[in-house]
Amino acid sequence: MCRSIKTLRPPVLPGEATEDDIRAAALQYVRKVSGFRAPAAHNREAFDRAVDAVTQATAELLESLEVRGRPVRAQ
C-alpha cells in the first residue's frame, strides 16, 4: 500500500524500533489514507489525532508480537 512505511520488527529492523520510527510510519500511513501530505488548517486536528492513534496502535502491536518465540520489543 505505502512503500514509504518500513517494517519495524526484527529481523527486518536490526534492533528495537524507536518512538520516532513508529511515529514516522504512522504519519506515512495517515498521509496515504487521507490523501494529504499536509492537511488544511480545518483538518489539522483530525489529522493529528489520527497520527497519534496509529502511533499508539503500532506501539501496542510491536509490544505484543513475538518473532520465533521472542518478544519483538524489550519489555
Contact map, one row per residue, 1 for C-alpha under 8 A:
111000000000000000000000000000000000000000000000000000000000000000000000000
111110000000000000000000000110010000000000000000000000000000000000000000000
111111000000000000000000000000000000000000000000000000000000000000000000000
011111000000000000000000100100000000000000000000000000000000000000000000000
011111100000000000000000100110000000000000000000000000000000000000000000000
001111110000000000000000100000000000000000000000000000000000000000000000000
000011111001100000000000000000000000000000000000000000000000000000000000000
000001111101100110001100000000000000000000000000000000000000010000000000000
000000111111111110000000000000000000000000000000000000000000010000000001000
000000011111111100000000000000000000000000000000000000000000000000100001000
000000001111111000000000000000000000000000000000000000000000000000000000000
000000111111110000000000000000000000000000000000000000000000000000000000000
000000111111111110000000000000000000000000000000000000000000000000000000000
000000001111111100000000000000000000000000000000000000000000000000000000000
000000001110111110000000000000000000000000000000000000000000000000000000000
000000011100111111000000000000000000000000000000000000000000000000000001110
000000011000101111101100000000000000000000000000000000000000000000000000100
000000000000000111111100000000000000000000000000000000000000000000000000000
000000000000000011111110000000000000000000000000000000000000000000000000000
000000000000000001111111000000000000000000000000000000000000000000000000000
000000010000000011111111100000000000000000000000000000000000000000000000000
000000010000000011111111110000000000000000000000000000100110000000000000000
000000000000000000111111111000000000000000000000001100100000000000000000000
000000000000000000011111111100000000000000000000000000000000000000000000000
000111000000000000001111111110000000000000000000000000100000000000000000000
000000000000000000000111111111000000000000000000001101100100000000000000000
000000000000000000000011111111100000000000000000001000000000000000000000000
010110000000000000000001111111110000000000000000000000000000000000000000000
010010000000000000000000111111111000000000000000000000000000000000000000000
000000000000000000000000011111111100000000000010011001000000000000000000000
000000000000000000000000001111111111110000000000000000000000000000000000000
010000000000000000000000000111111111100000000000000000000000000000000000000
000000000000000000000000000011111110000000000000000000000000000000000000000
000000000000000000000000000001111111000000000000000000000000000000000000000
000000000000000000000000000000111111100000000000000000000000000000000000000
000000000000000000000000000000110111111000000000000000000000000000000000000
000000000000000000000000000000110011111000000000000000000000000000000000000
000000000000000000000000000000100001111100000000000000000000000000000000000
000000000000000000000000000000000001111111110010000000000000000000000000000
000000000000000000000000000000000000011111110000000000000000000000000000000
000000000000000000000000000000000000001111111000000000000000000000000000000
000000000000000000000000000000000000001111111000000000000000000000000000000
000000000000000000000000000000000000001111111110000000000000000000000000000
000000000000000000000000000000000000001111111111000000000000000000000000000
000000000000000000000000000000000000000011111111100000000000000000000000000
000000000000000000000000000000000000000000111111110000000000000000000000000
000000000000000000000000000001000000001000111111111000000000000000000000000
000000000000000000000000000000000000000000011111111100000000000000000000000
000000000000000000000000000000000000000000001111111110000000000000000000000
000000000000000000000000000001000000000000000111111111000000000000000000000
000000000000000000000010011001000000000000000011111111100000000000000000000
000000000000000000000010010000000000000000000001111111110000000000000000000
000000000000000000000000000000000000000000000000111111111000000000000000000
000000000000000000000000010001000000000000000000011111111100000000000000000
000000000000000000000110110000000000000000000000001111111110000000000000000
000000000000000000000000000000000000000000000000000111111111000000000000000
000000000000000000000000000000000000000000000000000011111111100000000000000
000000000000000000000100010000000000000000000000000001111111110000000000000
000000000000000000000100000000000000000000000000000000111111111000000000000
000000000000000000000000000000000000000000000000000000011111111100000000000
000000000000000000000000000000000000000000000000000000001111111110000000000
000000011000000000000000000000000000000000000000000000000111111110000001100
000000000000000000000000000000000000000000000000000000000011111110000011111
000000000000000000000000000000000000000000000000000000000001111111000011000
000000000000000000000000000000000000000000000000000000000000111111100011000
000000000000000000000000000000000000000000000000000000000000000111111111000
000000000100000000000000000000000000000000000000000000000000000011111111000
000000000000000000000000000000000000000000000000000000000000000001111100000
000000000000000000000000000000000000000000000000000000000000000001111110000
000000000000000000000000000000000000000000000000000000000000000001111111000
000000000000000000000000000000000000000000000000000000000000001111101111110
000000001100000100000000000000000000000000000000000000000000011111100111110
000000000000000110000000000000000000000000000000000000000000011000000011111
000000000000000100000000000000000000000000000000000000000000001000000011111
000000000000000000000000000000000000000000000000000000000000001000000000111
